[in-house]
Amino acid sequence: MSKRTKFYAVHKGSQTGVFETWCVAVTDCEVQVKNFPGARYRAFFSRAEAEKFVQYGPGGGPATPAPASASPIVQTPGPSKFKPAVMPSTPNAAAPSTSKAVGKRPASEMQAETGSEGEWDVVYTDGACSGNGRPGSLAGVGVWYGVGDERNMSERCPGDQTNNRAELIAIARVLETFPYKRDRPLKIMTDSKYSIQCFRDWIPNWRNRGWRKANGEPVLNVGLIKYIDSLLEFRSRLGHKVRLEHVRGHSGVPGNEGADRLAVAG
C-alpha cells in the first residue's frame, strides 16, 4: 500500500510555512519549531488544509469544502480514530526544557509498575536496525496498540539509521499522538534499556555537563532526547502520568513481538 503524503504546517515558529518533511534536513519542520516558545504546528494530508493552518492557526479561517482530517506526525496504516495531540500554544510549554524537571520527577515514575494493567493505557514500542552500526544500515520504527488496531505504526526511522534512534523515535510517536488523560496514566513498554536510562538516570548529569558524557564525548541523539523530554514534561504539567517500563525483548510477550514486527517492516 502506498504511503500518503503529509504536509507539515507551521503557524508560529522560526519560519512559518508548509514543509514536506519533518526532521530529515535543516530546512524541515522540526527546525522551525524546536526551541521556539509557543510554536504552533500540525500535519495534514492536504496541502490546502496545511496552508490554511499556516494562515489562520488552529480552528481559524473560513471553511473549505471536504477538508482532509489532520494527522499526527506519524505514519499510520489508516485514519486515526482520535484527534492527535496538538503541541501547546502557551509560551514555553512546547519548547524543550532547560530546567531540571526530569531530574525532579520521582525515579519511581520511570520504574516497573506492578499494579493492575487495567488501570493503565499500555502501548508497546520498538526499534529495529539491519546492519546496525555499519554503512548502509536501515532502521525502522514500530508502535503496537493491539491486534488489528489502526493506530499501530510502522515507519522508516528518520535521520541516522541506528537501533537506539529508532527506539527513541517510537517512544516519541506515542507521546506526539496519544490523548492526554488526567484520570488514566499511560505506560509505554519498551525493550530498550538505553531509552529508559536516558530519561530515568542520565539526563540530569548530561545537562550539568553541557550535554556531554562522563568521558567528555557529546551525547548521541541529543536533539531527539531533548524533544522527548519536553513531551514528557508537558504531559506532567497537564497531570498526565507517563511511565516507561522495560519488557524483555523476544520473550513471547505479544505486544513486544507485535511492535518488533512493525519496526522490522518500517
C-alpha positions as CSV (number, residue, x, y, z in Angstrom):
1,M,0.0,0.0,0.0
2,S,1.4,3.4,-1.0
3,K,2.1,5.9,1.7
4,R,0.1,9.1,1.8
5,T,2.0,12.3,1.5
6,K,1.8,14.6,4.6
7,F,2.3,18.3,4.8
8,Y,3.7,19.9,8.0
9,A,2.2,23.3,8.6
10,V,3.9,25.8,10.9
11,H,1.6,28.7,12.0
12,K,4.1,30.0,14.6
13,G,7.8,29.2,14.6
14,S,11.3,30.4,13.4
15,Q,9.9,30.2,9.9
16,T,6.2,29.7,9.0
17,G,5.0,27.8,6.0
18,V,4.3,24.3,4.7
19,F,7.1,21.7,4.8
20,E,7.0,18.3,3.2
21,T,9.3,16.5,5.7
22,W,9.5,16.6,9.5
23,C,13.2,16.1,10.5
24,V,15.3,15.0,7.6
25,A,17.1,18.2,6.6
26,V,17.8,21.6,8.2
27,T,15.1,23.2,6.2
28,D,12.4,21.0,7.6
29,C,9.5,21.5,10.0
30,E,11.3,20.3,13.2
31,V,14.0,23.0,12.8
32,Q,11.3,25.7,12.6
33,V,9.5,24.8,15.8
34,K,12.3,23.3,18.0
35,N,13.3,25.6,20.9
36,F,10.7,28.2,19.6
37,P,8.4,29.3,22.5
38,G,4.7,28.8,21.8
39,A,5.3,27.1,18.5
40,R,2.1,26.0,16.7
41,Y,2.3,23.3,14.1
42,R,0.4,20.3,12.8
43,A,0.5,17.7,10.0
44,F,-2.2,17.3,7.2
45,F,-2.8,15.0,4.3
46,S,-3.9,18.1,2.2
47,R,-1.7,21.0,1.2
48,A,-4.7,23.3,1.1
49,E,-5.6,22.5,4.8
50,A,-1.9,22.9,5.7
51,E,-1.8,26.3,4.1
52,K,-5.0,27.3,5.9
53,F,-3.5,26.3,9.2
54,V,-0.3,28.4,8.5
55,Q,-2.5,31.5,7.7
56,Y,-5.2,31.2,10.4
57,G,-3.8,28.8,13.1
58,P,-5.9,26.2,15.0
59,G,-9.6,26.4,14.3
60,G,-9.4,29.6,12.4
61,G,-10.3,30.8,8.9
62,P,-13.2,30.1,6.6
63,A,-14.4,26.7,6.0
64,T,-13.2,24.8,3.0
65,P,-15.0,22.1,1.0
66,A,-14.4,18.5,2.2
67,P,-11.4,19.2,4.4
68,A,-8.9,16.4,5.0
69,S,-8.5,15.2,8.5
70,A,-5.5,16.4,10.4
71,S,-3.0,13.7,11.1
72,P,-0.4,13.2,13.9
73,I,3.2,13.4,12.8
74,V,3.5,9.6,12.3
75,Q,3.0,7.1,9.5
76,T,-0.1,5.1,10.3
77,P,-1.8,2.3,8.3
78,G,-5.1,4.0,8.3
79,P,-7.1,7.1,9.6
80,S,-6.9,7.6,13.3
81,K,-10.0,7.3,15.5
82,F,-8.7,10.1,17.8
83,K,-7.6,13.6,17.3
84,P,-3.8,13.9,17.6
85,A,-2.3,15.8,20.5
86,V,-1.5,19.3,19.3
87,M,1.5,21.0,20.8
88,P,0.6,23.7,23.2
89,S,0.2,27.3,22.2
90,T,1.2,28.8,25.5
91,P,4.7,30.3,25.7
92,N,7.5,27.9,26.7
93,A,5.1,25.0,27.1
94,A,6.2,23.1,24.0
95,A,9.9,24.1,23.9
96,P,12.4,21.6,25.0
97,S,13.1,22.1,28.7
98,T,16.2,23.8,30.0
99,S,15.2,23.2,33.6
100,K,15.9,20.1,35.7
101,A,12.2,19.0,35.5
102,V,13.1,15.4,34.5
103,G,15.6,15.1,37.3
104,K,12.9,16.3,39.7
105,R,10.4,13.6,38.5
106,P,10.4,10.8,41.0
107,A,12.5,7.9,39.9
108,S,9.6,5.6,40.6
109,E,7.7,7.3,37.8
110,M,10.1,5.6,35.4
111,Q,10.4,2.2,37.1
112,A,8.4,-1.0,36.8
113,E,4.7,-0.9,37.7
114,T,3.3,-4.0,39.4
115,G,-0.3,-2.8,39.7
116,S,-3.3,-3.9,37.5
117,E,-2.8,-3.3,33.8
118,G,-6.4,-2.4,33.7
119,E,-5.6,0.9,35.4
120,W,-3.2,1.9,32.6
121,D,-3.3,2.6,28.9
122,V,-0.5,0.4,27.6
123,V,1.4,0.8,24.4
124,Y,4.4,-1.2,23.1
125,T,7.2,0.4,21.2
126,D,10.3,-1.0,19.4
127,G,13.0,-0.1,17.0
128,A,14.9,-2.3,14.6
129,C,18.0,-1.8,12.5
130,S,19.6,-4.2,10.0
131,G,23.3,-3.7,9.9
132,N,23.3,-1.5,13.0
133,G,26.5,0.5,13.2
134,R,27.6,-0.3,9.7
135,P,27.4,1.6,6.4
136,G,24.1,1.0,4.6
137,S,22.1,0.2,7.8
138,L,18.3,0.5,7.7
139,A,16.3,1.3,10.8
140,G,12.5,1.0,11.3
141,V,10.1,2.2,14.0
142,G,7.1,0.2,15.4
143,V,4.3,1.1,17.8
144,W,1.8,-1.6,18.8
145,Y,-1.6,-0.9,20.4
146,G,-3.2,-4.2,19.7
147,V,-4.1,-6.8,17.0
148,G,-5.6,-5.0,14.0
149,D,-5.6,-1.7,15.8
150,E,-5.5,1.1,13.2
151,R,-3.3,3.2,15.5
152,N,-0.4,0.7,15.0
153,M,2.5,2.4,13.4
154,S,5.3,1.2,11.1
155,E,7.7,3.6,9.5
156,R,11.3,4.1,8.4
157,C,13.4,5.8,11.0
158,P,14.1,9.4,10.0
159,G,17.7,10.7,10.3
160,D,20.6,8.4,11.4
161,Q,19.9,4.8,10.8
162,T,20.6,3.3,14.3
163,N,18.7,1.0,16.6
164,N,18.9,3.4,19.5
165,R,17.5,6.3,17.5
166,A,14.7,4.1,16.2
167,E,13.8,3.1,19.8
168,L,13.6,6.7,20.8
169,I,11.5,7.7,17.7
170,A,9.0,5.0,18.6
171,I,8.6,6.5,22.1
172,A,8.3,10.0,20.6
173,R,5.5,8.8,18.2
174,V,3.4,7.7,21.2
175,L,4.0,11.0,23.1
176,E,3.2,13.0,20.0
177,T,-0.2,11.4,19.3
178,F,-1.7,9.7,22.4
179,P,-4.6,11.7,24.0
180,Y,-3.9,13.5,27.3
181,K,-5.8,11.9,30.2
182,R,-5.6,13.1,33.8
183,D,-7.6,10.2,35.1
184,R,-5.8,7.3,33.3
185,P,-2.0,7.0,33.2
186,L,0.0,5.9,30.2
187,K,2.5,3.1,30.3
188,I,5.0,2.8,27.3
189,M,6.6,-0.7,27.2
190,T,10.0,-0.8,25.5
191,D,12.8,-3.4,25.4
192,S,15.3,-0.6,25.2
193,K,17.2,-0.2,28.4
194,Y,19.1,2.6,26.8
195,S,15.9,4.6,26.2
196,I,14.7,4.2,29.8
197,Q,18.1,5.1,31.3
198,C,18.2,8.2,29.1
199,F,15.2,9.7,31.0
200,R,15.4,8.0,34.3
201,D,19.2,8.1,35.1
202,W,21.3,10.1,32.6
203,I,19.6,13.4,31.7
204,P,20.4,15.4,34.9
205,N,24.2,14.7,34.6
206,W,24.1,15.3,30.8
207,R,22.6,18.7,31.4
208,N,25.1,19.6,34.1
209,R,28.0,18.7,31.7
210,G,26.6,20.6,28.8
211,W,25.2,17.5,27.1
212,R,28.4,15.6,27.3
213,K,29.0,12.1,28.6
214,A,31.3,11.4,31.5
215,N,34.2,10.8,29.1
216,G,33.7,14.2,27.5
217,E,32.2,12.9,24.3
218,P,28.9,14.6,23.1
219,V,25.7,12.8,23.8
220,L,24.3,11.0,20.8
221,N,20.7,11.7,19.7
222,V,20.7,14.8,21.9
223,G,18.1,16.7,19.9
224,L,15.7,13.8,19.9
225,I,16.3,13.2,23.6
226,K,15.6,16.8,24.4
227,Y,12.4,16.7,22.3
228,I,11.1,13.6,24.1
229,D,12.0,15.2,27.4
230,S,9.9,18.2,26.5
231,L,6.9,15.9,25.6
232,L,7.2,14.1,28.9
233,E,7.4,17.4,30.8
234,F,4.4,18.8,29.1
235,R,2.3,15.8,29.9
236,S,3.5,16.0,33.5
237,R,2.3,19.7,33.6
238,L,-1.1,18.6,32.4
239,G,-1.3,16.0,35.1
240,H,-1.0,13.0,32.7
241,K,1.2,10.4,34.3
242,V,3.5,8.6,31.9
243,R,5.8,5.6,32.8
244,L,8.5,4.0,30.7
245,E,8.7,0.3,31.6
246,H,11.1,-2.3,30.4
247,V,9.9,-5.5,28.8
248,R,12.3,-8.3,27.9
249,G,12.6,-8.5,24.1
250,H,11.8,-11.6,22.1
251,S,10.4,-13.3,25.1
252,G,7.0,-14.1,23.7
253,V,5.2,-11.0,25.0
254,P,2.5,-10.3,22.4
255,G,2.8,-6.6,22.5
256,N,6.6,-6.6,22.2
257,E,6.5,-9.1,19.4
258,G,3.9,-7.0,17.6
259,A,6.0,-3.8,17.9
260,D,9.1,-5.7,16.7
261,R,7.3,-6.9,13.6
262,L,6.1,-3.3,12.8
263,A,9.7,-2.0,13.4
264,V,11.2,-4.6,11.1
265,A,8.6,-3.7,8.4
266,G,9.3,0.0,8.7
